[in-house]
């Protein structure tokens, strides 16, 4: 039997251990490199405008100052951006500044001044398809907008124009602006899509026969007119006229006899929010103890501008025999157009639109679901929503005034035609 020195046997074991260690190390290096490539690919794998990844990253790269956005909401077709989480009683730092949207696909840009009205911000109806970077002019310094966290928003859809809708998605991710920008650069993606059957453009609410705080209240009546009956007809007629322009429309009620409230899962607002509409039109009539009161009144939210209300009133006064009612709006010399009266809520703050149709339809921007214990029932579908409908409340006549009633009976079809035409023009849909 041959003699094997113990030392040689020990070296063989050591050699095997070294080989095994080298294999393990190589495996770790390979796995780590593969992981690195995956992460790099993940970071660089975002493509825009039909470009390859390398060209896309060139478009997305940026060097310079940044400006942080922490909240956003839509009101109608206006995108509102906020430097701090939205507070209705405080002016956000973004207001009065200019924001530029640059379409990285074609180099076109558009600048918006962020005004006070929730409907006077970034008008997304004007945007063409593309991928937009956003910058703000802050104290004469141009800064890139970034978001406080990684973001891929729920899609927002504009109203139907030429049988198409725009689908908008806000995106923010540091990986989309490598190598220089470490924050979550904010971008807006705009795409055209076919209209969806589950997304409506306009929600129409005919007043009359309403449940308010659990109590039934019939609509006003006088001189042979009943508000509930007339406004249901008006809503159905307006729906038909708007649909002829390609818009999709949902009615709050199917008949004049329905009595609905504003709150809870069985209320009007739940139906309105589920419709995904961008515009909310309330139709109603007035009545007064003194028959001298007459004329049309249009109200809008304190958190919006009077632009749409003015456009509707101007057209109807010009083209019909309707007069502007100044019983409550004369101080503003606004010829029948006024912001809603402010009311004090359960939190003792006088910040709330008195009319539920204007307050509860606008989302968080108009302090929906906060005014009262009853309003809290809307929290389930308002609290975490980024969407709000731009609303107007149109009150055609005083049924207590015989001259108003005569005008309505004679010209109501013409009045509704004029309202329909003025509305589609106000939202940039031409016949």
KAURVEN-V165811 format. One record per residue. N is the residue number from 1. SS is DSSP state (h for helix, s for strand, l for the rest). PHI is phi as a letter, one per 40 degrees, with the letter a starting at -180 (999 if undefined). PSI is psi in radians with two decimals (999 if undefined). Layout:
n-><N N>
ss-><SS SS>
phi-><PHI PHI>
psi-><PSI PSI>
This chain:
n-><1 2 3 4 5 6 7 8 9 10 11 12 13 14 15 16 17 18 19 20 21 22 23 24 25 26 27 28 29 30 31 32 33 34 35 36 37 38 39 40 41 42 43 44 45 46 47 48 49 50 51 52 53 54 55 56 57 58 59 60 61 62 63 64 65 66 67 68 69 70 71 72 73 74 75 76 77 78 79 80 81 82 83 84 85 86 87 88 89 90 91 92 93 94 95 96 97 98 99 100 101 102 103 104 105 106 107 108 109 110 111 112 113 114 115 116 117 118 119 120 121 122 123 124 125 126 127 128 129 130 131 132 133 134 135 136 137 138 139 140 141 142 143 144 145 146 147 148 149 150 151 152 153 154 155 156 157 158 159 160 161 162 163 164 165 166 167 168 169 170 171 172 173 174 175 176 177 178 179 180 181 182 183 184 185 186 187 188 189 190 191 192 193 194 195 196 197 198 199 200 201 202 203 204 205 206 207 208 209 210 211 212 213 214 215 216 217 218 219 220 221 222 223 224 225 226 227 228 229 230 231 232 233 234 235 236 237 238 239 240 241 242 243 244 245 246 247 248 249 250 251 252 253 254 255 256 257 258 259 260 261 262 263 264 265 266 267 268 269 270 271 272 273 274 275 276 277 278 279 280 281 282 283 284 285 286 287 288 289 290 291 292 293 294 295 296 297 298 299 300 301 302 303 304 305 306 307 308 309 310 311 312 313 314 315 316 317 318 319 320 321 322 323 324 325 326 327 328 329 330 331 332 333 334 335 336 337 338 339 340 341 342 343 344 345 346 347 348 349 350 351 352 353 354 355 356 357 358 359 360 361 362 363 364 365 366 367 368 369 370 371 372 373 374 375 376 377 378 379 380 381 382 383 384 385 386 387 388 389 390 391 392 393 394 395 396 397 398 399 400 401 402 403 404 405 406 407 408 409 410 411 412 413 414 415 416 417 418 419 420 421 422 423 424 425 426 427 428 429 430 431>
ss-><l l l l l h h h h h h h h h h h h h h h h h h h h h h h h h h h h h h h h h h h h h h h l l l l l l l l h h h h h h h h l l l l l s s s s l s s s s s l l s s s s s l l l l l l l l l l l l l l l s s s s s s l l l l l s s s s s l l l l l l l l s s h h h l l l s s s s s s s s s l l s s s s s s s l l l s s l l l s s l l l s l l s s s s s s s s s l h h h h l l l l l l s s s s s s s s s s s l l l l l l l s s s s s l l l s s s l l s s s l l l s s l l s s h h h h h h h h h h h h h h h h h l l l l l s s s l l l l l l l l s l l l l l l l h h h h h h h l l l l s s s s s s s s l l l l l l l l l s s s s s l l l l l l h h h h h h h h h h h h h l l l l s l l l l l h h h l l l l s s s l l s s l l l l l l l l s s l l h h h h l l l h h h h l l l l l l l l h h h h h h h h l l l l l l l s s s s s s s s s l l l h h h h h h h h h h h h h h h h h h h h h h h h h l l l l l>
phi-><999 c c b c d c c c c c c c c c c c c c c c c c c c c c c c c c c c c c c c c c c c c c c c c b b f g c c c c c c c c c c c a b i c b b c b b a a a b b g b b c b b b c b d d b c c b c c c c d g c b b b b b c c c b g c b a b b c c c c c c c b b c c c c c c c d i b b c b b b c b f g b c b c c b b c a c a b c c c b b c c c b f g b b c b b b c b a a d c c b c c c c c c c d c b b c b b c a c d c c c b c c b b b b c c h f b b b f g b c b c c c a i f g b b d d c c c c c c c c c c d c c c c c c g c b b b c c b c a c c c b b b c b g c b c c c d c c c c c g c b b b b c b a b b a a c c c c c a h c b b b b c c c b c c d c d c c c c d c c c c b b c c b c c b c b b c c c f b f g b a c c c c b c c c c g b c b b c c c d c c c c c c g c c b g c g b c a c c c c c c d d b b d b c c b a c c b b b b b c a c c c b c c c c c c c c c b c c c c c c c c c c c c c c c b g b c c>
psi-><2.23 2.59 2.25 2.05 2.35 -0.61 -0.69 -0.68 -0.66 -0.70 -0.61 -0.77 -0.72 -0.71 -0.75 -0.69 -0.69 -0.75 -0.77 -0.74 -0.72 -0.72 -0.76 -0.76 -0.74 -0.69 -0.72 -0.74 -0.75 -0.79 -0.73 -0.72 -0.70 -0.72 -0.72 -0.75 -0.68 -0.78 -0.69 -0.73 -0.67 -0.76 -0.64 0.06 0.23 2.17 2.55 2.75 0.39 0.19 2.83 3.06 -0.71 -0.82 -0.63 -0.79 -0.53 -0.71 -0.62 -0.31 2.69 2.47 2.28 -3.01 2.72 2.82 2.17 2.31 2.37 -0.08 2.66 2.64 2.71 2.45 1.94 -2.11 0.53 2.21 2.09 2.24 2.52 2.38 -0.61 2.79 2.38 2.28 2.09 -0.50 0.14 2.42 2.16 2.66 -0.39 -0.55 2.49 0.02 2.86 2.34 2.28 2.29 2.08 2.08 1.87 -0.27 -0.58 -0.04 -0.06 2.61 2.73 2.41 2.34 2.38 2.17 1.67 -3.14 -0.64 2.40 -0.35 0.12 0.78 -2.22 1.90 1.71 -0.24 -0.32 -0.14 2.34 2.95 2.50 -3.00 2.02 2.32 2.70 2.26 2.71 2.51 1.78 1.85 0.84 0.17 2.24 2.11 2.53 2.32 2.29 2.76 2.66 -0.21 2.93 2.38 2.34 1.76 2.80 2.51 2.54 2.44 2.30 3.09 2.92 2.19 2.20 0.71 0.35 2.68 2.68 2.32 2.15 2.37 2.21 2.33 2.44 2.19 2.27 -0.56 -0.32 0.01 0.47 2.70 -0.15 -0.67 2.06 -0.23 3.04 1.56 2.41 2.26 2.77 2.09 2.28 2.18 2.62 2.43 2.81 2.55 2.49 2.52 -0.27 -0.05 2.00 2.81 -0.75 2.43 2.18 2.24 1.76 2.15 2.85 2.45 1.24 2.64 2.05 2.00 0.71 0.05 2.27 2.31 2.12 2.73 2.98 2.77 2.72 2.62 0.67 0.10 2.47 2.17 -0.81 -0.77 -0.81 -0.69 -0.49 -0.73 -0.81 -0.72 -0.76 -0.66 -0.78 -0.69 -0.82 -0.78 -0.68 -0.63 -0.50 -0.38 0.11 0.00 2.67 2.34 2.39 2.43 2.52 -0.59 2.61 -0.24 2.78 -0.43 -0.32 2.38 1.93 2.68 -3.10 -0.17 2.69 3.08 -0.28 0.13 3.03 -0.73 -0.62 -0.75 -0.69 -0.81 -0.66 -0.43 -0.29 0.44 2.71 -0.40 2.46 2.10 2.02 2.32 2.25 -3.12 2.85 2.96 2.62 2.71 -0.57 2.13 0.04 -0.42 2.30 2.97 2.95 2.47 2.34 2.21 2.60 2.91 2.57 -0.29 0.08 3.09 2.97 0.16 -0.91 -0.78 -0.73 -0.73 -0.72 -0.78 -0.75 -0.79 -0.77 -0.69 -0.66 -0.60 -0.10 3.13 0.07 2.41 2.81 2.28 2.22 0.41 -0.63 0.00 0.09 -0.51 -0.54 -0.11 0.73 0.18 1.03 -0.02 2.28 2.64 2.69 2.67 2.50 2.45 2.71 2.23 -3.06 -0.34 0.13 0.29 2.28 1.26 -0.01 2.37 2.29 -0.62 2.09 -0.57 -0.58 -0.66 -0.84 -0.28 -0.34 0.02 -2.76 -0.48 -0.63 0.30 0.69 2.63 0.52 -0.35 -0.73 3.04 -0.66 -0.73 -0.49 -0.33 -0.33 -0.03 -0.64 -0.60 0.12 -0.69 -0.81 0.16 2.55 0.03 2.55 2.51 2.41 2.17 2.56 2.57 1.96 2.07 1.85 -0.88 2.99 2.00 -0.25 -0.11 2.09 -0.57 -0.73 -0.78 -0.70 -0.73 -0.78 -0.81 -0.63 -0.62 0.25 -0.59 -0.73 -0.68 -0.77 -0.62 -0.76 -0.73 -0.76 -0.82 -0.70 -0.64 -0.84 -0.55 -0.67 -0.51 0.36 0.72 1.94 2.57 999>
